[in-house]
Amino acid sequence: MLDVAGLVLNAEDKQRLLHPSVGAVILFARNYQSKAQVSELIADIKALRSPALLVAVDQEGGRVQRFKDEFTILPPAQYFGDCWQKNKQTAPMRAFESAVTMATELINVGVDFSFAPVFDVASQESDVIGDRCFHPDPNVATELLAAYIDGMHTAGMVSIAKHFPGHGGVSGDSHHCLPHDSRNEGEVLGHDMIPYQKLINDIEGIMTAHVLFTNCDESIPTHSNYWLQDVLRDKLGFEGVIFSDDLSMQGAIDASAGSNGASIVDSAQRAINAGCDMVLVCNRPDFADQLLADLEFIPNEKLSGRLARLAAAG
């Protein structure tokens, strides 16, 4: 999954997106000016290939909402947790309604899915997660997440949980550093992963965390056979699509640097070998070009089928 430069496709964008290893595009605020403009941009992206490339965006609400003008301004996830504290009966409905609005507006301009909702359960003060978390109690978070997912599904959009197995136990921001979480497997399973355990059959995709769980495995989940195969696939029985978080984030770069100064290609290869179905490389066209030139990856029918199920309905 790659990004594109601006409001329209340029020649470099088109060349990259025609590469057979590319399967999707993620859009950012810089790609949005108006509903009419972004609809045309998405139509041009989808016209490049058959089957069409998937198009995604981060449209959680709050401070993570890429499309704003002419779109409903969505509240952050914590708003629904605050609502729950006041009225446990109406809060899930508010989460459901917000998800329907978010998904419907995106589908109407051609977006297939948003990377939402955030499954992280915040147990530390965190600049990167913070109000993106539905509730610090994993059981309350699960109830609100279930309602939000129902809303996305009602609108015809799949749900993508992030950041597996949890980014809420660290204060560091993996955009800028490699956070270390010293909890053991039992502590993570008994807290952060409760929403995954209860909702695993309701989500179609999962995005990995660039967090090093030092007492669980020597690799970040993005690069970890233990987290992606032993825990996610085998223990939880997840059958959907596994996305890496953006490999150009500092957390992934630092994790790779610990492996003899590994390159972006090495990082992506490790992610795929560990079990990621799709790796993201954003805001670094030089990294994207390296990957497209050197990554060893052969598309297969099983993966193609998984990805096809992510396309928006309607």
C-alpha positions in Angstrom: 0.0 0.0 0.0 1.5 3.3 -1.2 0.5 6.9 -1.0 0.3 9.6 -3.8 1.8 13.0 -3.9 -1.1 15.5 -4.2 -4.6 16.3 -5.4 -4.2 14.6 -8.8 -2.1 11.7 -10.0 1.2 12.6 -11.5 3.4 10.5 -13.8 5.5 9.1 -10.9 2.3 8.1 -9.0 0.9 6.3 -12.0 4.2 4.4 -12.6 4.3 3.1 -9.1 0.7 2.2 -8.9 0.9 0.1 -12.0 3.6 -2.1 -10.4 2.1 -5.6 -9.9 3.2 -5.7 -6.2 1.0 -2.7 -5.4 -2.5 -3.5 -4.2 -3.8 -0.4 -2.5 -3.4 3.4 -1.9 -3.8 5.3 1.3 -4.9 9.0 1.1 -3.9 11.8 3.4 -5.1 15.3 4.1 -2.8 16.6 1.3 -4.8 14.6 -1.2 -8.1 16.2 -0.2 -9.6 19.5 -1.3 -13.2 18.8 -1.8 -15.6 15.9 -2.3 -15.7 16.4 -6.0 -11.9 16.5 -6.3 -11.2 13.5 -4.2 -13.9 11.5 -6.0 -12.1 12.2 -9.3 -8.8 11.3 -7.8 -10.1 8.0 -6.5 -11.8 7.3 -9.8 -8.5 7.9 -11.6 -6.7 5.5 -9.2 -9.2 2.8 -9.6 -9.2 3.2 -13.4 -5.5 2.3 -13.5 -5.9 -1.4 -12.8 -8.3 -4.3 -13.0 -9.1 -5.5 -10.5 -9.1 -1.9 -9.1 -6.6 -0.9 -6.4 -8.2 -0.6 -3.0 -8.3 2.9 -1.5 -8.1 3.6 2.2 -7.8 6.6 4.6 -7.4 7.2 8.3 -10.8 8.7 9.2 -11.2 7.8 12.9 -12.5 11.2 14.0 -10.9 13.7 16.4 -7.4 14.6 15.5 -7.1 11.7 13.1 -9.5 12.7 10.3 -8.0 13.3 6.9 -11.1 14.6 5.1 -12.8 17.5 6.8 -14.3 20.2 4.6 -17.7 19.0 3.3 -17.4 16.0 5.6 -19.0 15.6 9.1 -16.5 16.5 11.8 -16.3 13.3 13.8 -15.6 13.1 17.6 -12.6 11.2 18.9 -13.2 7.7 20.2 -12.9 8.9 23.8 -16.1 10.9 23.4 -18.0 7.6 23.3 -16.3 6.5 26.5 -17.2 9.7 28.2 -20.8 9.2 27.0 -20.8 5.7 28.5 -19.8 7.2 31.9 -22.9 9.3 31.7 -25.3 6.9 30.1 -24.4 3.3 29.4 -27.5 2.7 27.3 -27.1 5.5 24.7 -23.3 5.5 24.3 -23.2 2.4 22.0 -25.9 3.9 19.8 -23.9 7.1 19.5 -20.8 5.1 18.5 -22.9 3.2 16.0 -24.3 6.4 14.4 -20.9 8.0 14.1 -19.5 4.9 12.4 -22.4 4.9 9.9 -21.8 8.5 9.1 -18.0 8.0 8.7 -18.3 5.0 6.5 -21.2 6.3 4.4 -19.5 9.6 3.6 -16.3 7.8 2.6 -18.0 5.2 0.4 -19.9 7.9 -1.4 -16.6 9.4 -2.7 -15.1 6.0 -3.6 -13.0 5.0 -0.5 -13.1 1.3 0.3 -12.2 1.5 4.0 -10.9 3.5 6.9 -8.2 2.2 9.2 -10.6 2.1 12.1 -11.5 1.5 14.8 -8.6 1.8 17.3 -8.6 -1.2 19.6 -5.9 0.1 21.8 -6.7 0.3 25.5 -4.8 3.1 27.1 -3.1 2.3 30.4 -0.4 5.0 30.0 -0.5 8.7 29.2 0.1 8.6 25.5 0.4 11.5 23.0 -0.2 9.1 20.1 -3.1 7.1 21.4 -4.8 9.3 24.1 -8.3 10.2 23.0 -8.2 7.7 20.1 -8.9 5.1 22.8 -12.6 4.3 23.4 -12.2 3.6 27.1 -9.4 2.6 29.5 -11.5 -0.4 30.7 -11.1 -3.1 28.0 -14.5 -4.5 28.6 -16.2 -1.1 28.2 -14.0 -0.5 25.1 -15.2 -3.8 23.7 -18.8 -2.9 24.1 -18.3 0.5 22.3 -16.1 -1.1 19.6 -18.7 -3.7 18.9 -21.3 -0.9 18.3 -18.9 1.1 16.1 -18.1 -2.0 14.0 -21.8 -2.7 13.6 -22.1 0.8 12.2 -19.3 0.4 9.7 -20.8 -2.9 8.6 -24.3 -1.4 8.3 -22.9 1.2 5.9 -21.1 -1.4 3.8 -17.5 -1.0 5.1 -15.2 -3.5 6.6 -13.4 -2.8 10.0 -9.7 -2.7 10.5 -8.5 -3.0 14.1 -5.3 -1.3 15.2 -2.7 -1.5 16.6 -2.2 -5.2 17.3 -1.6 -6.4 20.0 -1.9 -3.0 21.7 -0.2 0.5 21.6 -1.9 1.7 24.8 0.6 0.5 27.3 3.4 2.8 26.3 3.9 6.6 26.3 6.2 6.7 23.3 5.0 7.5 19.8 6.1 4.9 17.2 6.0 7.6 14.6 9.1 9.1 16.2 10.7 6.3 18.3 10.5 2.6 19.1 8.4 2.3 22.3 9.3 -0.6 24.6 6.5 -2.4 26.6 7.9 -4.6 29.4 4.7 -6.4 30.3 4.6 -10.2 29.9 2.3 -12.1 27.6 -0.3 -12.8 30.3 -0.5 -9.1 31.1 -1.0 -8.1 27.5 -3.5 -10.9 26.8 -5.5 -10.1 30.0 -5.9 -6.4 29.2 -5.0 -5.0 25.7 -6.2 -8.1 23.8 -9.6 -8.5 25.4 -11.3 -6.6 22.5 -9.5 -8.8 20.0 -10.5 -12.0 21.8 -14.2 -10.9 22.0 -14.5 -9.3 18.5 -12.0 -11.3 16.4 -14.8 -12.7 14.2 -16.3 -9.2 13.5 -13.2 -7.6 12.1 -11.9 -8.1 8.5 -8.4 -6.6 9.0 -5.8 -5.8 11.6 -2.9 -3.4 11.6 0.2 -4.2 13.6 1.9 -2.1 16.2 5.5 -0.9 16.0 6.1 -1.6 19.7 8.7 -3.9 21.2 7.2 -6.2 23.8 10.5 -7.0 25.4 9.3 -9.9 27.6 7.3 -11.5 24.9 9.4 -11.6 21.7 12.6 -10.1 20.4 10.8 -8.6 17.3 8.1 -5.9 17.0 4.7 -7.5 16.1 5.1 -6.2 12.5 8.2 -8.5 12.2 7.1 -11.3 14.6 6.0 -14.8 13.7 5.1 -15.2 17.3 2.6 -12.3 17.4 1.2 -12.8 13.9 1.2 -16.6 13.6 1.2 -18.1 17.1 -1.1 -15.5 18.7 -3.1 -13.8 16.0 -3.7 -16.7 13.6 -3.4 -19.7 15.8 -4.6 -18.7 19.3 -7.2 -16.1 18.2 -8.1 -17.7 14.9 -8.0 -14.5 12.9 -8.6 -15.2 9.2 -8.6 -11.6 7.8 -6.0 -9.3 6.3 -2.9 -8.4 8.3 -1.5 -4.9 7.5 1.8 -3.6 8.8 1.7 -0.1 10.1 3.7 2.3 8.0 7.2 0.9 7.6 8.6 4.4 7.2 7.7 5.3 10.8 10.6 5.7 13.1 9.5 2.7 15.2 9.9 0.3 12.3 13.1 1.9 11.1 14.7 1.7 14.6 13.5 -2.0 14.9 15.1 -2.7 11.6 18.3 -0.8 12.5 18.7 -3.3 15.3 18.9 -6.0 12.7 22.3 -5.1 11.3 21.1 -1.8 9.7 18.4 -3.5 7.7 16.9 -1.5 4.7 13.3 -0.8 4.0 13.3 -3.8 1.7 14.6 -6.0 4.5 12.0 -4.6 6.9 9.2 -5.3 4.4 10.5 -8.8 3.7 10.6 -9.6 7.4 7.0 -8.3 7.8 5.7 -10.4 4.9 7.7 -13.5 6.1 6.2 -13.0 9.6 2.6 -13.0 8.2 1.7 -9.4 7.0 -0.5 -9.6 3.9 0.1 -6.0 3.0 2.9 -3.6 4.0 2.4 0.2 4.1 5.1 2.6 3.0 4.0 6.2 3.2 5.5 9.7 2.7 8.8 8.3 1.4 8.8 7.8 -2.4 12.4 6.8 -2.2 11.5 3.9 0.1 8.6 3.0 -2.2 10.9 2.8 -5.3 13.4 0.6 -3.4 10.6 -1.8 -2.4 9.2 -2.0 -5.9 12.6 -2.7 -7.4 13.8 -5.3 -4.9 11.1 -6.8 -2.8 10.6 -10.5 -3.4 6.8 -11.1 -3.4 4.6 -13.3 -5.4 0.8 -12.5 -5.3 -1.4 -15.5 -4.8 -5.0 -16.3 -5.1 -5.6 -16.7 -1.3 -4.2 -13.3 -0.6 -6.1 -11.8 -3.6 -9.3 -13.2 -2.2 -8.7 -11.8 1.2 -8.0 -8.3 -0.2 -11.0 -8.4 -2.6 -13.3 -8.8 0.4 -12.1 -5.4 1.7 -13.7 -3.5 -1.2 -16.7 -1.3 0.0 -20.2 -2.5 -0.7 -22.4 -0.3 -2.7 
